[in-house]
Amino acid sequence: MNRQALAAELAARYARAVDDRDFAAMEAIMWPEFTQQGPGFGADSRAVFIANLEFLRQFDSTFHLLGQVTGTWQDDGYAGETYCVASHFYQREGRQFCLDMYIRYQDVIEVRDGEGRYLQRNLAVVAQDEREVRAPSFAG
């Protein structure tokens, strides 16, 4: 895989692992010393980050929609940005809600022995929106 495509591939694998609640899959896309900072939380290792993901189980499901992935490589290091809308679905008082978070990830990727993984993935929440949504209906 070429290096420009690597950043987009890692972002897609990250989103899929979160949405599938396959948190252990993060081990394959992050170096052990991975760190993340965000609004009101942080992780100083991959193990802490994976443990932190358990908070997502409060939601019925999540749906990450990726936007642009831009950045530059210098030798074996990448610094870039990934846009994302992370939708979090949950029930309250018998009604279905969605909390959308508009996120800009600041990504650092490092290639070691030919394999690229995240070294850091900080996030900034640009805005969020909460609204009631309808459950899908497939009655014909």
Rosetta constraint file for C-alpha pairs under 8 A:
AtomPair CA 1 CA 5 HARMONIC 6.64 0.50
AtomPair CA 1 CA 6 HARMONIC 6.61 0.50
AtomPair CA 2 CA 6 HARMONIC 6.43 0.50
AtomPair CA 3 CA 7 HARMONIC 7.19 0.50
AtomPair CA 3 CA 73 HARMONIC 7.81 0.50
AtomPair CA 4 CA 8 HARMONIC 7.59 0.50
AtomPair CA 4 CA 73 HARMONIC 7.99 0.50
AtomPair CA 5 CA 9 HARMONIC 6.17 0.50
AtomPair CA 6 CA 10 HARMONIC 6.11 0.50
AtomPair CA 6 CA 116 HARMONIC 7.28 0.50
AtomPair CA 7 CA 11 HARMONIC 6.25 0.50
AtomPair CA 7 CA 69 HARMONIC 7.07 0.50
AtomPair CA 7 CA 109 HARMONIC 7.59 0.50
AtomPair CA 8 CA 12 HARMONIC 6.21 0.50
AtomPair CA 8 CA 69 HARMONIC 6.07 0.50
AtomPair CA 9 CA 13 HARMONIC 6.21 0.50
AtomPair CA 10 CA 14 HARMONIC 6.05 0.50
AtomPair CA 10 CA 29 HARMONIC 6.59 0.50
AtomPair CA 10 CA 117 HARMONIC 7.34 0.50
AtomPair CA 10 CA 118 HARMONIC 7.76 0.50
AtomPair CA 11 CA 15 HARMONIC 6.24 0.50
AtomPair CA 11 CA 66 HARMONIC 7.76 0.50
AtomPair CA 11 CA 82 HARMONIC 7.49 0.50
AtomPair CA 12 CA 16 HARMONIC 6.11 0.50
AtomPair CA 12 CA 66 HARMONIC 7.42 0.50
AtomPair CA 13 CA 17 HARMONIC 6.05 0.50
AtomPair CA 13 CA 29 HARMONIC 7.73 0.50
AtomPair CA 14 CA 18 HARMONIC 6.35 0.50
AtomPair CA 14 CA 26 HARMONIC 6.83 0.50
AtomPair CA 14 CA 29 HARMONIC 7.53 0.50
AtomPair CA 15 CA 19 HARMONIC 6.15 0.50
AtomPair CA 15 CA 64 HARMONIC 5.72 0.50
AtomPair CA 15 CA 65 HARMONIC 7.98 0.50
AtomPair CA 16 CA 20 HARMONIC 5.89 0.50
AtomPair CA 16 CA 64 HARMONIC 7.71 0.50
AtomPair CA 17 CA 21 HARMONIC 5.83 0.50
AtomPair CA 17 CA 22 HARMONIC 4.81 0.50
AtomPair CA 17 CA 23 HARMONIC 5.92 0.50
AtomPair CA 17 CA 25 HARMONIC 6.12 0.50
AtomPair CA 17 CA 26 HARMONIC 7.01 0.50
AtomPair CA 18 CA 22 HARMONIC 6.31 0.50
AtomPair CA 18 CA 23 HARMONIC 6.36 0.50
AtomPair CA 18 CA 53 HARMONIC 7.94 0.50
AtomPair CA 18 CA 62 HARMONIC 7.59 0.50
AtomPair CA 19 CA 61 HARMONIC 6.83 0.50
AtomPair CA 19 CA 62 HARMONIC 5.23 0.50
AtomPair CA 19 CA 63 HARMONIC 5.86 0.50
AtomPair CA 19 CA 64 HARMONIC 7.00 0.50
AtomPair CA 22 CA 26 HARMONIC 7.89 0.50
AtomPair CA 23 CA 50 HARMONIC 6.08 0.50
AtomPair CA 23 CA 53 HARMONIC 7.06 0.50
AtomPair CA 24 CA 50 HARMONIC 7.16 0.50
AtomPair CA 25 CA 29 HARMONIC 7.32 0.50
AtomPair CA 26 CA 30 HARMONIC 6.03 0.50
AtomPair CA 26 CA 46 HARMONIC 7.95 0.50
AtomPair CA 26 CA 50 HARMONIC 7.16 0.50
AtomPair CA 27 CA 31 HARMONIC 7.26 0.50
AtomPair CA 27 CA 32 HARMONIC 7.59 0.50
AtomPair CA 27 CA 46 HARMONIC 7.26 0.50
AtomPair CA 28 CA 117 HARMONIC 7.60 0.50
AtomPair CA 29 CA 116 HARMONIC 7.58 0.50
AtomPair CA 29 CA 117 HARMONIC 4.77 0.50
AtomPair CA 29 CA 118 HARMONIC 6.12 0.50
AtomPair CA 30 CA 34 HARMONIC 6.00 0.50
AtomPair CA 30 CA 46 HARMONIC 6.73 0.50
AtomPair CA 30 CA 117 HARMONIC 4.83 0.50
AtomPair CA 30 CA 118 HARMONIC 4.54 0.50
AtomPair CA 30 CA 119 HARMONIC 6.18 0.50
AtomPair CA 31 CA 46 HARMONIC 6.89 0.50
AtomPair CA 31 CA 117 HARMONIC 6.01 0.50
AtomPair CA 31 CA 118 HARMONIC 6.17 0.50
AtomPair CA 31 CA 119 HARMONIC 5.71 0.50
AtomPair CA 32 CA 45 HARMONIC 6.17 0.50
AtomPair CA 32 CA 46 HARMONIC 5.08 0.50
AtomPair CA 32 CA 47 HARMONIC 7.26 0.50
AtomPair CA 33 CA 44 HARMONIC 7.15 0.50
AtomPair CA 33 CA 45 HARMONIC 4.82 0.50
AtomPair CA 33 CA 46 HARMONIC 5.99 0.50
AtomPair CA 33 CA 119 HARMONIC 6.78 0.50
AtomPair CA 34 CA 44 HARMONIC 6.82 0.50
AtomPair CA 34 CA 45 HARMONIC 4.96 0.50
AtomPair CA 34 CA 46 HARMONIC 4.95 0.50
AtomPair CA 34 CA 118 HARMONIC 6.62 0.50
AtomPair CA 34 CA 119 HARMONIC 4.54 0.50
AtomPair CA 34 CA 120 HARMONIC 5.31 0.50
AtomPair CA 34 CA 121 HARMONIC 7.91 0.50
AtomPair CA 35 CA 42 HARMONIC 7.53 0.50
AtomPair CA 35 CA 43 HARMONIC 5.37 0.50
AtomPair CA 35 CA 44 HARMONIC 4.72 0.50
AtomPair CA 35 CA 45 HARMONIC 5.26 0.50
AtomPair CA 35 CA 46 HARMONIC 6.67 0.50
AtomPair CA 35 CA 49 HARMONIC 7.46 0.50
AtomPair CA 35 CA 119 HARMONIC 6.62 0.50
AtomPair CA 35 CA 120 HARMONIC 4.89 0.50
AtomPair CA 35 CA 121 HARMONIC 6.69 0.50
AtomPair CA 35 CA 122 HARMONIC 7.72 0.50
AtomPair CA 36 CA 42 HARMONIC 5.44 0.50
AtomPair CA 36 CA 43 HARMONIC 5.17 0.50
AtomPair CA 36 CA 44 HARMONIC 6.79 0.50
AtomPair CA 36 CA 49 HARMONIC 7.36 0.50
AtomPair CA 36 CA 120 HARMONIC 5.76 0.50
AtomPair CA 36 CA 121 HARMONIC 5.17 0.50
AtomPair CA 36 CA 122 HARMONIC 4.79 0.50
AtomPair CA 36 CA 123 HARMONIC 7.53 0.50
AtomPair CA 37 CA 41 HARMONIC 6.16 0.50
AtomPair CA 37 CA 42 HARMONIC 4.32 0.50
AtomPair CA 37 CA 43 HARMONIC 6.53 0.50
AtomPair CA 37 CA 121 HARMONIC 7.45 0.50
AtomPair CA 37 CA 122 HARMONIC 4.81 0.50
AtomPair CA 37 CA 123 HARMONIC 6.45 0.50
AtomPair CA 38 CA 42 HARMONIC 6.01 0.50
AtomPair CA 38 CA 122 HARMONIC 5.97 0.50
AtomPair CA 38 CA 123 HARMONIC 5.07 0.50
AtomPair CA 38 CA 124 HARMONIC 6.15 0.50
AtomPair CA 39 CA 123 HARMONIC 7.75 0.50
AtomPair CA 39 CA 124 HARMONIC 6.96 0.50
AtomPair CA 39 CA 125 HARMONIC 7.42 0.50
AtomPair CA 42 CA 49 HARMONIC 7.70 0.50
AtomPair CA 43 CA 48 HARMONIC 5.49 0.50
AtomPair CA 43 CA 49 HARMONIC 5.11 0.50
AtomPair CA 43 CA 52 HARMONIC 7.78 0.50
AtomPair CA 44 CA 48 HARMONIC 6.61 0.50
AtomPair CA 44 CA 49 HARMONIC 7.46 0.50
AtomPair CA 45 CA 49 HARMONIC 6.23 0.50
AtomPair CA 46 CA 50 HARMONIC 6.13 0.50
AtomPair CA 47 CA 51 HARMONIC 6.26 0.50
AtomPair CA 48 CA 52 HARMONIC 6.12 0.50
AtomPair CA 49 CA 53 HARMONIC 6.50 0.50
AtomPair CA 50 CA 54 HARMONIC 7.49 0.50
AtomPair CA 57 CA 61 HARMONIC 7.95 0.50
AtomPair CA 58 CA 90 HARMONIC 7.75 0.50
AtomPair CA 59 CA 88 HARMONIC 6.23 0.50
AtomPair CA 59 CA 89 HARMONIC 5.70 0.50
AtomPair CA 59 CA 90 HARMONIC 5.00 0.50
AtomPair CA 60 CA 88 HARMONIC 7.72 0.50
AtomPair CA 60 CA 89 HARMONIC 5.60 0.50
AtomPair CA 60 CA 90 HARMONIC 5.10 0.50
AtomPair CA 60 CA 91 HARMONIC 7.57 0.50
AtomPair CA 61 CA 88 HARMONIC 6.16 0.50
AtomPair CA 61 CA 89 HARMONIC 5.35 0.50
AtomPair CA 61 CA 90 HARMONIC 7.20 0.50
AtomPair CA 62 CA 86 HARMONIC 6.95 0.50
AtomPair CA 62 CA 87 HARMONIC 5.43 0.50
AtomPair CA 62 CA 88 HARMONIC 4.52 0.50
AtomPair CA 62 CA 89 HARMONIC 6.01 0.50
AtomPair CA 63 CA 86 HARMONIC 5.86 0.50
AtomPair CA 63 CA 87 HARMONIC 5.03 0.50
AtomPair CA 63 CA 88 HARMONIC 6.67 0.50
AtomPair CA 64 CA 84 HARMONIC 6.65 0.50
AtomPair CA 64 CA 85 HARMONIC 5.78 0.50
AtomPair CA 64 CA 86 HARMONIC 4.42 0.50
AtomPair CA 64 CA 87 HARMONIC 6.17 0.50
AtomPair CA 65 CA 84 HARMONIC 5.63 0.50
AtomPair CA 65 CA 85 HARMONIC 5.20 0.50
AtomPair CA 65 CA 86 HARMONIC 6.39 0.50
AtomPair CA 66 CA 82 HARMONIC 7.49 0.50
AtomPair CA 66 CA 83 HARMONIC 6.08 0.50
AtomPair CA 66 CA 84 HARMONIC 4.50 0.50
AtomPair CA 66 CA 85 HARMONIC 6.57 0.50
AtomPair CA 67 CA 82 HARMONIC 6.78 0.50
AtomPair CA 67 CA 83 HARMONIC 4.85 0.50
AtomPair CA 67 CA 84 HARMONIC 5.48 0.50
AtomPair CA 67 CA 85 HARMONIC 7.86 0.50
AtomPair CA 68 CA 82 HARMONIC 5.88 0.50
AtomPair CA 68 CA 83 HARMONIC 5.60 0.50
AtomPair CA 69 CA 80 HARMONIC 7.29 0.50
AtomPair CA 69 CA 81 HARMONIC 5.80 0.50
AtomPair CA 69 CA 82 HARMONIC 4.48 0.50
AtomPair CA 69 CA 83 HARMONIC 6.66 0.50
AtomPair CA 70 CA 80 HARMONIC 5.44 0.50
AtomPair CA 70 CA 81 HARMONIC 5.45 0.50
AtomPair CA 70 CA 82 HARMONIC 6.60 0.50
AtomPair CA 71 CA 78 HARMONIC 6.83 0.50
AtomPair CA 71 CA 79 HARMONIC 5.54 0.50
AtomPair CA 71 CA 80 HARMONIC 3.64 0.50
AtomPair CA 71 CA 81 HARMONIC 6.15 0.50
AtomPair CA 72 CA 78 HARMONIC 5.65 0.50
AtomPair CA 72 CA 79 HARMONIC 5.77 0.50
AtomPair CA 72 CA 80 HARMONIC 6.29 0.50
AtomPair CA 73 CA 77 HARMONIC 5.64 0.50
AtomPair CA 73 CA 78 HARMONIC 4.40 0.50
AtomPair CA 73 CA 79 HARMONIC 6.73 0.50
AtomPair CA 74 CA 78 HARMONIC 6.34 0.50
AtomPair CA 76 CA 110 HARMONIC 5.73 0.50
AtomPair CA 76 CA 111 HARMONIC 5.06 0.50
AtomPair CA 76 CA 112 HARMONIC 7.44 0.50
AtomPair CA 77 CA 108 HARMONIC 7.19 0.50
AtomPair CA 77 CA 109 HARMONIC 5.82 0.50
AtomPair CA 77 CA 110 HARMONIC 4.71 0.50
AtomPair CA 77 CA 111 HARMONIC 6.53 0.50
AtomPair CA 78 CA 107 HARMONIC 7.65 0.50
AtomPair CA 78 CA 108 HARMONIC 5.48 0.50
AtomPair CA 78 CA 109 HARMONIC 4.95 0.50
AtomPair CA 78 CA 110 HARMONIC 6.38 0.50
AtomPair CA 79 CA 106 HARMONIC 7.48 0.50
AtomPair CA 79 CA 107 HARMONIC 5.71 0.50
AtomPair CA 79 CA 108 HARMONIC 4.76 0.50
AtomPair CA 79 CA 109 HARMONIC 6.72 0.50
AtomPair CA 80 CA 106 HARMONIC 5.95 0.50
AtomPair CA 80 CA 107 HARMONIC 5.15 0.50
AtomPair CA 80 CA 108 HARMONIC 6.65 0.50
AtomPair CA 81 CA 104 HARMONIC 6.58 0.50
AtomPair CA 81 CA 105 HARMONIC 5.43 0.50
AtomPair CA 81 CA 106 HARMONIC 4.74 0.50
AtomPair CA 81 CA 107 HARMONIC 5.63 0.50
AtomPair CA 82 CA 104 HARMONIC 5.74 0.50
AtomPair CA 82 CA 105 HARMONIC 5.05 0.50
AtomPair CA 82 CA 106 HARMONIC 6.76 0.50
AtomPair CA 82 CA 107 HARMONIC 7.22 0.50
AtomPair CA 83 CA 102 HARMONIC 7.70 0.50
AtomPair CA 83 CA 103 HARMONIC 5.87 0.50
AtomPair CA 83 CA 104 HARMONIC 4.70 0.50
AtomPair CA 83 CA 105 HARMONIC 6.36 0.50
AtomPair CA 84 CA 102 HARMONIC 6.08 0.50
AtomPair CA 84 CA 103 HARMONIC 5.12 0.50
AtomPair CA 84 CA 104 HARMONIC 6.40 0.50
AtomPair CA 84 CA 105 HARMONIC 7.78 0.50
AtomPair CA 85 CA 100 HARMONIC 6.48 0.50
AtomPair CA 85 CA 101 HARMONIC 5.62 0.50
AtomPair CA 85 CA 102 HARMONIC 4.69 0.50
AtomPair CA 85 CA 103 HARMONIC 6.05 0.50
AtomPair CA 86 CA 100 HARMONIC 5.61 0.50
AtomPair CA 86 CA 101 HARMONIC 5.13 0.50
AtomPair CA 86 CA 102 HARMONIC 6.57 0.50
AtomPair CA 86 CA 103 HARMONIC 7.31 0.50
AtomPair CA 87 CA 98 HARMONIC 6.32 0.50
AtomPair CA 87 CA 99 HARMONIC 5.64 0.50
AtomPair CA 87 CA 100 HARMONIC 4.36 0.50
AtomPair CA 87 CA 101 HARMONIC 6.39 0.50
AtomPair CA 88 CA 98 HARMONIC 5.44 0.50
AtomPair CA 88 CA 99 HARMONIC 5.02 0.50
AtomPair CA 88 CA 100 HARMONIC 6.28 0.50
AtomPair CA 89 CA 96 HARMONIC 7.17 0.50
AtomPair CA 89 CA 97 HARMONIC 5.72 0.50
AtomPair CA 89 CA 98 HARMONIC 4.53 0.50
AtomPair CA 89 CA 99 HARMONIC 6.54 0.50
AtomPair CA 90 CA 96 HARMONIC 5.90 0.50
AtomPair CA 90 CA 97 HARMONIC 5.40 0.50
AtomPair CA 90 CA 98 HARMONIC 6.45 0.50
AtomPair CA 91 CA 95 HARMONIC 5.39 0.50
AtomPair CA 91 CA 96 HARMONIC 4.58 0.50
AtomPair CA 91 CA 97 HARMONIC 5.92 0.50
AtomPair CA 92 CA 96 HARMONIC 6.54 0.50
AtomPair CA 92 CA 97 HARMONIC 7.21 0.50
AtomPair CA 95 CA 132 HARMONIC 7.25 0.50
AtomPair CA 96 CA 132 HARMONIC 5.82 0.50
AtomPair CA 96 CA 133 HARMONIC 5.57 0.50
AtomPair CA 96 CA 134 HARMONIC 6.33 0.50
AtomPair CA 96 CA 135 HARMONIC 6.72 0.50
AtomPair CA 97 CA 130 HARMONIC 7.08 0.50
AtomPair CA 97 CA 131 HARMONIC 5.61 0.50
AtomPair CA 97 CA 132 HARMONIC 4.23 0.50
AtomPair CA 97 CA 133 HARMONIC 5.31 0.50
AtomPair CA 98 CA 130 HARMONIC 5.62 0.50
AtomPair CA 98 CA 131 HARMONIC 5.52 0.50
AtomPair CA 98 CA 132 HARMONIC 6.22 0.50
AtomPair CA 98 CA 133 HARMONIC 6.44 0.50
AtomPair CA 99 CA 128 HARMONIC 6.95 0.50
AtomPair CA 99 CA 129 HARMONIC 5.70 0.50
AtomPair CA 99 CA 130 HARMONIC 4.30 0.50
AtomPair CA 99 CA 131 HARMONIC 6.66 0.50
AtomPair CA 100 CA 128 HARMONIC 5.41 0.50
AtomPair CA 100 CA 129 HARMONIC 5.14 0.50
AtomPair CA 100 CA 130 HARMONIC 6.26 0.50
AtomPair CA 101 CA 125 HARMONIC 6.45 0.50
AtomPair CA 101 CA 126 HARMONIC 7.64 0.50
AtomPair CA 101 CA 127 HARMONIC 6.14 0.50
AtomPair CA 101 CA 128 HARMONIC 4.45 0.50
AtomPair CA 101 CA 129 HARMONIC 6.71 0.50
AtomPair CA 102 CA 125 HARMONIC 5.69 0.50
AtomPair CA 102 CA 126 HARMONIC 5.48 0.50
AtomPair CA 102 CA 127 HARMONIC 5.36 0.50
AtomPair CA 102 CA 128 HARMONIC 6.00 0.50
AtomPair CA 103 CA 123 HARMONIC 6.50 0.50
AtomPair CA 103 CA 124 HARMONIC 5.68 0.50
AtomPair CA 103 CA 125 HARMONIC 4.61 0.50
AtomPair CA 103 CA 126 HARMONIC 5.84 0.50
AtomPair CA 103 CA 127 HARMONIC 7.64 0.50
AtomPair CA 104 CA 123 HARMONIC 5.71 0.50
AtomPair CA 104 CA 124 HARMONIC 5.34 0.50
AtomPair CA 104 CA 125 HARMONIC 6.56 0.50
AtomPair CA 104 CA 126 HARMONIC 7.12 0.50
AtomPair CA 105 CA 121 HARMONIC 6.13 0.50
AtomPair CA 105 CA 122 HARMONIC 5.58 0.50
AtomPair CA 105 CA 123 HARMONIC 4.35 0.50
AtomPair CA 105 CA 124 HARMONIC 6.41 0.50
AtomPair CA 106 CA 120 HARMONIC 7.81 0.50
AtomPair CA 106 CA 121 HARMONIC 5.53 0.50
AtomPair CA 106 CA 122 HARMONIC 5.10 0.50
AtomPair CA 106 CA 123 HARMONIC 6.04 0.50
AtomPair CA 107 CA 118 HARMONIC 7.19 0.50
AtomPair CA 107 CA 119 HARMONIC 7.91 0.50
AtomPair CA 107 CA 120 HARMONIC 5.86 0.50
AtomPair CA 107 CA 121 HARMONIC 4.58 0.50
AtomPair CA 107 CA 122 HARMONIC 6.65 0.50
AtomPair CA 108 CA 118 HARMONIC 5.92 0.50
AtomPair CA 108 CA 119 HARMONIC 5.50 0.50
AtomPair CA 108 CA 120 HARMONIC 4.96 0.50
AtomPair CA 108 CA 121 HARMONIC 6.30 0.50
AtomPair CA 109 CA 116 HARMONIC 6.43 0.50
AtomPair CA 109 CA 117 HARMONIC 5.47 0.50
AtomPair CA 109 CA 118 HARMONIC 4.38 0.50
AtomPair CA 109 CA 119 HARMONIC 5.31 0.50
AtomPair CA 109 CA 120 HARMONIC 6.98 0.50
AtomPair CA 110 CA 116 HARMONIC 5.50 0.50
AtomPair CA 110 CA 117 HARMONIC 5.80 0.50
AtomPair CA 110 CA 118 HARMONIC 6.41 0.50
AtomPair CA 110 CA 119 HARMONIC 6.21 0.50
AtomPair CA 111 CA 115 HARMONIC 5.15 0.50
AtomPair CA 111 CA 116 HARMONIC 4.07 0.50
AtomPair CA 111 CA 117 HARMONIC 6.55 0.50
AtomPair CA 112 CA 116 HARMONIC 6.41 0.50
